[in-house]
Amino acid sequence: MIDSLTEFSHLTACDLADVLPRSQVVDRAIAPLLPAMPRILGPAYTVYCPAGDNLMMHAAIYEARAGSIIVARSEDGLSALVGGNVCATAQQRGISGLVIDGVVRDLGEIRELGFPVYARGLCPKPAAKKQPGPVTPIVDCGGVSISPGDLVLADEEGIVALPVAQVDQLLHDARDKARMAAETPLNDWAANHRQVIAKAMAGGKSQP
């Protein structure tokens, strides 16, 4: 993977989705918990939690490297995987944020921290901490299979995952496509767009 992501810091989930298959776009039900939640971009540290338990999530905040995004899968949405103290500790350790296929709690504390958390929702009841599990397994997060080290971007538009083996090429493709779009005057885009639509309509074919 590219050593520094600085030159790609302007890219959005939309930019990356333009060069990714639909299978790499996370279910929109996993969303920012608060308005204007910061965008995050970084390698995934993956976590799997069985129903009713969050032990491996708690372990992850001490094992994940600074700059990483903890991507967690919970087998139920009946108990919270994390709360305010876990988020504060993760933030102190330099973790960029959390993407959770499950629920969390302590929204007020998370708001005060300004720590990026993307999840399915809230539940005041915490999970138990009893069941050790595999470290950094491949997880299904919102319908996307995410491996440790895959690059994850989450923002107000959604969440996408780039397979680690394809990160360099996909980032460059997304950056180049975004640059071309930004440098194309609206009138030029509109003229080309109109021709494309007219051709599709004449052929009886719809465009995605």
C-alpha positions as CSV (number, residue, x, y, z in Angstrom):
1,M,0.0,0.0,0.0
2,I,1.1,3.6,-0.6
3,D,3.1,4.8,2.4
4,S,1.5,8.2,2.6
5,L,-2.2,9.0,1.9
6,T,-1.7,12.7,2.1
7,E,-2.0,13.3,-1.7
8,F,-5.3,11.5,-1.6
9,S,-6.8,13.4,1.3
10,H,-9.2,15.3,-0.9
11,L,-10.9,12.1,-2.3
12,T,-14.5,11.3,-1.2
13,A,-16.5,8.1,-1.0
14,C,-18.1,9.2,-4.3
15,D,-14.7,9.5,-5.9
16,L,-13.6,6.0,-4.9
17,A,-17.0,4.5,-5.6
18,D,-16.6,5.7,-9.2
19,V,-13.7,3.2,-9.6
20,L,-15.1,0.4,-7.4
21,P,-17.7,-2.3,-8.0
22,R,-20.9,-2.1,-5.9
23,S,-19.7,-5.0,-3.8
24,Q,-17.1,-2.7,-2.2
25,V,-19.7,-0.1,-1.0
26,V,-20.9,-0.7,2.6
27,D,-24.6,-0.8,3.4
28,R,-25.8,2.8,3.9
29,A,-27.5,1.8,7.2
30,I,-24.0,2.1,8.6
31,A,-23.7,5.8,8.8
32,P,-22.1,8.7,10.8
33,L,-23.6,8.9,14.3
34,L,-23.6,12.7,14.2
35,P,-23.9,15.4,11.7
36,A,-20.6,16.8,10.2
37,M,-18.7,13.8,11.5
38,P,-15.1,13.9,10.3
39,R,-14.1,12.0,7.2
40,I,-11.7,9.1,7.8
41,L,-9.3,7.3,5.6
42,G,-7.0,4.5,6.7
43,P,-6.2,0.7,6.7
44,A,-8.7,-1.6,8.4
45,Y,-8.0,-3.3,11.7
46,T,-10.8,-5.9,11.6
47,V,-12.8,-7.3,14.6
48,Y,-15.5,-9.9,14.9
49,C,-17.7,-10.0,18.0
50,P,-20.2,-12.8,18.6
51,A,-23.8,-12.0,19.7
52,G,-23.9,-10.2,23.0
53,D,-20.1,-9.9,23.5
54,N,-17.6,-7.1,22.7
55,L,-14.3,-8.4,24.3
56,M,-12.4,-8.4,21.0
57,M,-13.5,-4.8,20.3
58,H,-12.1,-3.8,23.7
59,A,-8.8,-5.7,22.9
60,A,-8.6,-4.0,19.5
61,I,-8.2,-0.5,20.8
62,Y,-4.9,-1.5,22.3
63,E,-3.7,-3.6,19.3
64,A,-4.7,-1.4,16.3
65,R,-2.0,0.9,15.1
66,A,-2.3,4.7,15.0
67,G,-3.9,5.8,11.8
68,S,-5.9,2.7,11.4
69,I,-9.7,2.3,11.3
70,I,-11.2,-0.4,13.5
71,V,-13.8,-2.2,11.4
72,A,-16.1,-4.4,13.5
73,R,-18.8,-6.9,12.9
74,S,-21.3,-7.7,15.6
75,E,-23.6,-10.7,15.3
76,D,-26.5,-8.8,16.8
77,G,-27.7,-5.2,17.3
78,L,-29.0,-5.8,20.8
79,S,-26.0,-4.6,22.8
80,A,-23.4,-1.9,22.4
81,L,-19.9,-2.8,21.1
82,V,-18.3,0.5,22.4
83,G,-19.1,3.5,24.6
84,G,-17.5,6.7,25.5
85,N,-14.4,5.4,27.4
86,V,-13.5,3.0,24.6
87,C,-13.8,5.8,22.0
88,A,-11.7,8.2,24.2
89,T,-9.0,5.5,24.6
90,A,-9.0,4.8,20.9
91,Q,-8.7,8.5,20.1
92,Q,-5.8,8.9,22.5
93,R,-4.0,6.0,20.9
94,G,-4.2,7.7,17.5
95,I,-6.9,5.4,15.9
96,S,-8.6,7.3,13.1
97,G,-12.1,6.1,13.8
98,L,-14.6,3.2,14.0
99,V,-16.8,1.6,11.5
100,I,-19.2,-0.8,13.2
101,D,-21.7,-3.2,11.8
102,G,-23.6,-3.0,15.1
103,V,-24.7,-0.5,17.7
104,V,-22.9,1.8,20.2
105,R,-23.7,3.9,23.2
106,D,-22.7,7.1,25.0
107,L,-23.6,9.4,22.1
108,G,-23.1,12.5,24.2
109,E,-19.6,11.5,25.1
110,I,-18.8,10.7,21.5
111,R,-20.1,14.1,20.5
112,E,-17.8,15.8,23.0
113,L,-14.8,13.8,21.8
114,G,-15.5,14.6,18.2
115,F,-14.3,11.1,17.5
116,P,-15.5,9.6,14.1
117,V,-17.9,6.7,14.7
118,Y,-19.9,5.1,11.9
119,A,-22.5,2.5,13.1
120,R,-26.0,1.1,12.6
121,G,-27.3,3.0,15.6
122,L,-27.5,3.2,19.4
123,C,-28.3,0.9,22.3
124,P,-27.8,1.8,26.0
125,K,-27.1,-1.8,27.0
126,P,-23.4,-2.8,26.9
127,A,-22.3,-6.2,25.6
128,A,-20.4,-8.7,27.8
129,K,-16.6,-9.2,27.7
130,K,-16.2,-12.9,27.9
131,Q,-15.5,-14.5,24.6
132,P,-12.0,-14.3,23.1
133,G,-12.0,-14.7,19.3
134,P,-9.7,-14.6,16.3
135,V,-7.4,-11.6,15.8
136,T,-8.0,-9.5,12.7
137,P,-10.3,-12.0,10.8
138,I,-11.9,-11.3,7.5
139,V,-15.3,-9.7,8.4
140,D,-18.5,-8.9,6.6
141,C,-19.2,-5.3,7.4
142,G,-22.4,-4.0,5.8
143,G,-22.3,-6.6,3.1
144,V,-18.7,-6.0,2.2
145,S,-16.0,-8.6,2.9
146,I,-13.1,-6.6,4.5
147,S,-9.7,-8.0,5.2
148,P,-7.1,-6.5,7.6
149,G,-5.2,-3.8,5.8
150,D,-7.9,-3.0,3.2
151,L,-8.2,0.7,2.8
152,V,-11.4,2.2,4.2
153,L,-12.9,5.6,3.5
154,A,-15.9,6.8,5.4
155,D,-17.6,10.2,5.0
156,E,-21.0,11.8,4.9
157,E,-21.7,10.1,1.5
158,G,-21.0,6.6,2.7
159,I,-18.3,4.0,3.3
160,V,-16.1,2.2,0.8
161,A,-13.4,-0.4,1.1
162,L,-10.4,-0.9,-1.3
163,P,-8.9,-4.4,-1.3
164,V,-5.3,-4.1,-0.1
165,A,-3.8,-5.6,-3.2
166,Q,-5.5,-3.0,-5.4
167,V,-5.2,0.1,-3.2
168,D,-2.4,1.8,-5.2
169,Q,-4.1,1.5,-8.6
170,L,-7.5,2.3,-7.3
171,L,-6.3,5.5,-5.5
172,H,-4.5,6.7,-8.6
173,D,-7.5,5.9,-10.8
174,A,-9.9,7.8,-8.5
175,R,-7.5,10.7,-8.2
176,D,-7.1,11.0,-12.0
177,K,-10.8,10.7,-12.6
178,A,-11.7,13.3,-10.0
179,R,-9.0,15.7,-11.4
180,M,-10.5,15.3,-14.9
181,A,-14.0,16.0,-13.6
182,A,-12.8,19.1,-11.8
183,E,-11.0,20.4,-14.8
184,T,-13.9,19.9,-17.2
185,P,-16.1,23.1,-17.6
186,L,-19.7,22.5,-16.9
187,N,-20.7,23.5,-20.4
188,D,-18.4,20.9,-21.9
189,W,-19.7,18.3,-19.5
190,A,-23.3,19.2,-20.3
191,A,-22.8,19.0,-24.1
192,N,-21.2,15.6,-23.9
193,H,-23.8,14.4,-21.4
194,R,-26.6,15.4,-23.6
195,Q,-25.2,13.5,-26.5
196,V,-24.7,10.4,-24.4
197,I,-28.3,10.5,-23.1
198,A,-29.7,11.2,-26.5
199,K,-27.8,8.2,-28.0
200,A,-29.0,5.9,-25.1
201,M,-32.6,7.1,-25.5
202,A,-32.5,6.5,-29.3
203,G,-31.2,3.0,-28.7
204,G,-33.9,2.3,-26.1
205,K,-31.2,1.7,-23.4
206,S,-31.1,3.3,-20.0
207,Q,-27.8,4.4,-18.4
208,P,-27.0,3.4,-14.8
